[in-house]
Amino acid sequence: MARIKVIANPVAGRGLCGKLVPQLHEQLDAQGLDYDLVCTSEPGHAAVLAQQALAAGYGTIVAVGGDGTAHEVVNGMLTYSRGDEVGTLATVPVGSGSDFASMLGLPAQLDQACARLARGRTSVVDVGVVTDSQGRSTYFDNTVGIGFDGVVTKEATGVKYLRGMALYLPVVLKTVFLSMKPPHVVIQYGDQRLEQTALMVTVCIGQREGGGFVVAPDARNDDGLFDVCVAANIPKLQILGMIPHFMKGTHVDKKPVTMFRTDRLTVTSEDNLIAHMDGEMLCTAEHFLDFRILPRCLRVVC
């Protein structure tokens, strides 16, 4: 296997990742892997380290942390290659949501994740690009959520210690009753135009987000298309009734939901667009977002 750079985010998983670094060394050594391990020191550092690793000739970059860590490493890799396939990404999921790792079918157990890395089986997946009104572009590997799930992400940043569904479900309930102000949006894709007050607009490469909400149950990460979920604004009690459906992926045929596939779309609004990308905040006061997909441009260990 090509040289391996392991990038660990010690604050991922509410600090769990930092505690697991000694065990990570043990498991990587047990697999006989030739690797260098470095820990990030601040937000954005993983992207810089990934670019430096590729420039230094490392063939495989391992993101150890959550969805945010993987997001940074993906951005570092594709910024270095200007959107073309370069190197191989592996992930060891130790985060609050780990939805990207779940999409790839990777195990949550440290020993099994390292064994999967040593096995070296790979596939090639899609990546999205989102561009704001200032022309600033960012790569994303899983989802961008505008409206409801953007507000949930914003609220979740202030919660310590909890992970996964234990973190996101209480924040979802708070968002329903206290935080949410649905924007009026115009969505354009192909020759189609959809205008409505939207509870949420989620642009998906993978099937799930938020630690297990199955927003796009039919999504495939290698088909060159986004699966887009648009939920119209509905009364709060009806929102509560929809939450179990989003947890199981059975919402797609319900009346307030519109699903479609496309490789390009724009979302505009006179209201503030609050959005996350891969579980990290994208914006809180944007009015224009453009999305396009890069088909099968990221090689991943699976």
Stockholm file with secondary structure:
# STOCKHOLM 1.0

chainA/1-302         MARIKVIANPVAGRGLCGKLVPQLHEQLDAQGLDYDLVCTSEPGHAAVLAQQALAAGYGTIVAVGGDGTAHEVVNGMLTYSRGDEVGTLATVPVGSGSDFASMLGLPAQLDQACARLARGRTSVVDVGVVTDSQGRSTYFDNTVGIGFDGVVTKEATGVKYLRGMALYLPVVLKTVFLSMKPPHVVIQYGDQRLEQTALMVTVCIGQREGGGFVVAPDARNDDGLFDVCVAANIPKLQILGMIPHFMKGTHVDKKPVTMFRTDRLTVTSEDNLIAHMDGEMLCTAEHFLDFRILPRCLRVVC
#=GR chainA/1-302 SS CCCEEEEECTTTTTTHHHHHHHHHHHHHHHTTCCEEEEECCSTTHHHHHHHHHHHTTCSEEEEEESHHHHHHHHHHHHHHHTTSCCSEEEEEECSSCCHHHHHTTCCSSHHHHHHHHHHCCEEEEEEEEEEETTCCEEEESSEEEEEHHHHHHHHHTTCCSCCHHHHHHHHHHHIIIIICCCCEEEEEETTEEEEEEEEEEEEESSSCBTTTBCSCTTCCTTSSCEEEEEEECCCHHHHHHHHHHHHHTCCTTSTTEEEEEESEEEEEEEEEEEEEETTEEEEEEEEEEEEEEEEEEEEEEC
#=GC SS_cons         CCCEEEEECTTTTTTHHHHHHHHHHHHHHHTTCCEEEEECCSTTHHHHHHHHHHHTTCSEEEEEESHHHHHHHHHHHHHHHTTSCCSEEEEEECSSCCHHHHHTTCCSSHHHHHHHHHHCCEEEEEEEEEEETTCCEEEESSEEEEEHHHHHHHHHTTCCSCCHHHHHHHHHHHIIIIICCCCEEEEEETTEEEEEEEEEEEEESSSCBTTTBCSCTTCCTTSSCEEEEEEECCCHHHHHHHHHHHHHTCCTTSTTEEEEEESEEEEEEEEEEEEEETTEEEEEEEEEEEEEEEEEEEEEEC
//
